[in-house]
Amino acid sequence: MLSSVTVEVVEEKPLAVVKFRATPENLTQKIGEALAESAVYKAIGSLHYGLNTIVYHPSDDGLNVELGVQMDVPFEGTDTVKRSITPAGRVVRVVHTGPYSELGQAHEAIQSWRRENGEALEGTSWEIYGHWNDDPAKLETTVFYLTEPR
């Protein structure tokens, strides 16, 4: 299930992330590998953290991906886990409720909205994953796309 696509202005949020390169073909595999290593959770230890977040920065030959968690307290970073932020500015946003395997619907909804409204997207997007639920139908993920400046 998808919410309506909305436009809003968001502020940056501090993150602790691992960074890696991926292509559309190996993105799911790379995310799975990064999650299995649990480097972010090992690095932040007992620090208080927020929701899981993945930021996608497209490039000519794939994606630069930042996978991690929102930080509520300062995080200095390590050799493998870096400080980062979510983008700030004007965004297009939609909330997807349901299994992660259907998350592509949220991205498709934003792209459809973009075409219908003649909106230009900057390219950077991110997903914020709500709290875990054992029922996949209740999983909530918010998808953001940064818009080009007006």
C-alpha positions in Angstrom: 0.0 0.0 0.0 1.3 3.5 -0.9 0.5 6.9 0.6 0.0 9.8 -1.7 3.1 11.3 -3.1 3.9 14.6 -1.4 6.4 17.4 -1.8 8.1 18.8 1.3 11.3 20.3 2.6 13.4 18.1 4.9 16.4 18.7 7.1 19.5 16.6 7.1 19.8 13.7 9.6 23.2 12.5 10.8 24.0 8.9 9.9 26.6 6.2 10.7 27.1 4.2 7.4 29.1 1.8 5.4 29.7 2.9 1.8 29.9 0.6 -1.2 29.4 0.7 -5.0 26.6 -1.3 -6.6 24.8 -1.8 -9.9 21.1 -2.3 -10.3 21.9 -6.0 -11.0 23.8 -6.6 -7.8 22.2 -4.0 -5.4 20.1 -6.5 -3.5 23.1 -8.8 -3.0 25.4 -6.0 -1.9 22.8 -4.7 0.6 22.5 -8.3 2.0 26.2 -8.6 2.4 26.5 -5.2 4.2 23.7 -6.2 6.5 25.2 -9.6 7.2 28.5 -8.0 8.2 26.7 -5.8 10.8 29.7 -3.4 10.7 27.5 -0.4 11.5 26.0 -2.0 14.6 29.4 -3.2 15.8 30.9 0.3 15.4 28.1 2.2 17.2 28.0 -0.3 20.1 25.7 1.0 22.8 25.2 4.5 21.3 21.6 5.5 20.9 20.6 5.3 17.3 17.4 5.7 15.2 16.0 4.1 12.1 17.8 2.2 9.4 18.5 4.3 6.3 19.9 3.7 2.8 21.0 6.6 0.6 21.6 6.1 -3.1 23.8 8.4 -5.1 23.6 7.5 -8.8 26.6 7.8 -11.1 27.3 7.0 -14.7 28.4 3.5 -13.9 26.1 2.5 -11.0 25.3 3.6 -7.5 27.3 4.9 -4.6 25.4 3.5 -1.6 25.4 4.5 2.0 23.8 1.9 4.3 23.4 2.7 8.0 21.4 4.1 10.8 20.3 7.6 11.9 22.3 8.8 14.9 20.8 10.6 17.9 24.2 11.3 19.4 27.5 12.3 17.9 29.4 9.5 16.2 33.1 10.0 15.3 33.3 7.2 12.7 35.8 4.4 12.2 37.9 3.0 9.4 34.9 1.2 7.9 31.9 3.0 9.3 31.7 6.7 8.3 29.7 9.7 9.4 27.3 10.9 6.8 24.0 12.7 6.5 20.7 12.4 4.6 20.3 15.1 2.0 18.4 18.3 3.0 16.1 20.3 0.8 13.0 19.9 -1.3 12.0 16.3 -1.8 9.3 14.1 -3.2 8.1 11.6 -0.6 6.0 8.5 -0.4 5.3 5.9 2.3 5.2 2.2 1.4 3.5 -0.2 3.8 4.1 -3.8 3.0 6.9 -6.3 2.2 10.3 -5.0 1.2 10.0 -7.1 -2.0 7.3 -4.7 -3.2 9.2 -1.5 -2.4 9.8 -0.9 -6.1 6.2 0.3 -6.2 7.1 3.4 -4.2 10.0 4.3 -6.5 7.6 3.7 -9.5 5.0 6.0 -7.9 7.5 8.8 -7.5 8.7 8.4 -11.1 5.1 8.5 -12.4 4.4 11.6 -10.3 7.5 13.2 -11.7 6.4 12.6 -15.3 2.8 13.7 -14.6 4.0 16.9 -13.0 7.0 17.8 -15.1 9.2 17.7 -12.0 13.0 17.3 -12.3 14.7 15.0 -9.7 18.3 15.5 -8.7 19.0 11.8 -8.7 19.8 11.2 -5.0 17.2 9.1 -3.2 16.9 7.4 0.2 14.8 5.0 2.1 14.1 5.2 5.8 12.9 1.9 7.3 10.3 2.0 10.1 10.5 -0.3 13.1 10.6 -4.0 12.4 7.4 -6.0 12.4 7.2 -9.8 12.0 4.2 -9.2 9.8 5.6 -8.1 6.4 2.3 -6.4 5.6 2.9 -4.0 8.4 6.5 -3.0 7.4 6.7 0.8 6.7 9.4 2.4 4.5 9.5 6.1 3.5 11.1 6.8 0.2 12.5 10.3 -0.7 13.9 11.8 -3.9 15.7 15.1 -3.8 14.4 17.5 -6.4 16.4 19.8 -8.6 16.6 23.4 -7.3 13.9 25.7 -8.7 
